Amino acid sequence: MLFDRHFARVHRYLRRRLGDELAGELAAETFLQAFRSRRRFTGGEASVLAWLYGIATNLVRMNHRTEERRLRAYARAAAGLSGYEPAIAVEDRLDAEALGPALALALSGLSPALREVLVLHAWAELSHEEIAEALGCSSTAVRPRLSRARSRLAAGLGTPVTTEVEER
């Protein structure tokens, strides 16, 4: 039931982070680890998705070097394309492939901790409290990390920082 209810969202998050090939493998590993540690889970139904994102995020951290190399390679490859136009992804969410090499380079320049907070917020659409639960920190720690991540990403893209009016 847990798998059926949440696999698609966890897989989508991982696919955006790591690409199709690795996403399936790590999504499966996320649910395997969740099954193995199910007795230690003490949260309720509302926090199970954040718990799964936390497991997935830890798996992503272990693949950080691979991810950074992929982002840099993507940036190099996309820089050579002529006539490339950035686009906005379905459901108004920005996708790294749609934004091209500048975003890939800016994301690769963030520390793993800042990148985790940013993508959990932007791609997984978690609230500050859910991000805190996924990363094992307080929600008060998430807010400045997210702010720093946005500022550094904006600086890397050469754009002004925009903030959301209200939290999800």
N, C-alpha and C positions, 0 to 999 in steps of 0.2 A: 504494500500500500504506500509506504514512504517513497519507494522507488518510482512508482507510477505517478505519484503526486508531484514530485520535485525534480525528477531526472532532467526533463527538458530545460528547465531554468538553469540548473547547474551546468549542464552541457553547453548551453548557449553562452553562459559566462566564460567557461573555459575555452570555447571555440574563439571567442573574441580575444581572449588573452593569448592563446597559443596556436591557433589555427586548427583546421579540421583534423589533421592526423593525430595530434597529441591530445586533443580535447576528448575524444572518445575513450582513449586509454585512461586519462586522468579522471574522467567522470566515473568510469567503472571503478577505479581505485578509490575514489571518494566514497562511494556507497559500500564498497568492501570494508574500508576502514570504519565507516559509520556502523556497519553491522557488527564488526568485531568489538567496537567500544560502546555498543548500545546500552549496556548496563551502567556505564558511567554517566550517561546523559541524564541530567536532572531537570532540564527545562520542560516547558509545556509545548503544545502544538504550535503556538505562535513563534517560538524561538527555534524550532527544528530547522527551518530553512537557513537561518543565520548560522546555526551549528554546522550544517552541510557546507555553506560557503566558507566557514572557517577551516574546515578540513581541506576543501578545494584550494583555498588560498595557501595553506601550508604546503600542499603539493606543488603549487605554482612557484613558491619560494625555492623549493628544491630544484626547480627547473629555471631559475632566474638567469643564469648565464646563457642558457639556450635561448631564452626569450630576448635578452638584450642583443645577442648576435642576430636573431631573426629580425628584430626591429631595425637594426643598422643595415642589414642586407636589403630589407624592404626599402628603406630610405634611399640606398644607393641605386637599386633597380628602378624605383619609381622616378628618381631624378632624371634618369635617362629617357623616360617616355616623353614623346612630344604630343602636344594637344591634350594633355591630361587635365581634366577639370574636376575639382573636388565636388562631392555631392553629399546630401544629407540622407542618412539611412532611414529605413522604414521606422515608423513609430516615433519620429523626431529624435531618435537617439543617434549620436555621432559615432560612426564606426571608423576605426583606424585606417582601414583600407580606403574608405571614401575620402578621407582628408589627406591622404598621401604622405609623402616623405617628411614633411615638416613635423607632423604629429608623431610619426614613428621616431624621429630623432629626439624630439622633445620628451616623449615618454621614456626613451632609453636613457635620457640624461637624469631622470628622477631616481632617487634612491629607491630600493625595493619597498621600504616602509611607506614612503609617500605614494608610490605607484599603486600599492595595494589599496590604500584608503581611497584614492581617486577612482580606480576602476570598480571597486565595490560600490561606490556611490553612483558613478555615472553608468556603468554597464550592468551591474546587478540590481541597481535601483534600491539599494538598502538605505534605511534611515541611519542617522548617526548612532542611535542605540543598537541597531542591528550590526552595524560595522564594528562597534565596540565589542559586541558579543562574539562576532566572527574572529576578531583579532585578539581577543583576550585582554582588552584594555578598557579604560573607562570612557564614557561618551564625552567627558570633558577633554580627554586626550585626543579624541577624534577630530573635534572642531578645529584646533590649531593646525593639526596635520593636514586636514583637508584644505584649509586656507593656504598653508605653505605650498601644498601640491598644486593648487590652482595658480598661485602666483608664479611659481617656477615654470609651470607648463606655459602660462601666458608669456612669460619672459622668453622662453624657448621658441615660442611661436611668433613673438614680436607683436602681441595683441594685448589690449587692456583686459584686466580681470573683470569678469562678470559674476555676480553672485545671485543665487536664487532668493526670491522674496520670502518664501516659506519652505520649511523643511518638509520632506515627504513623510 
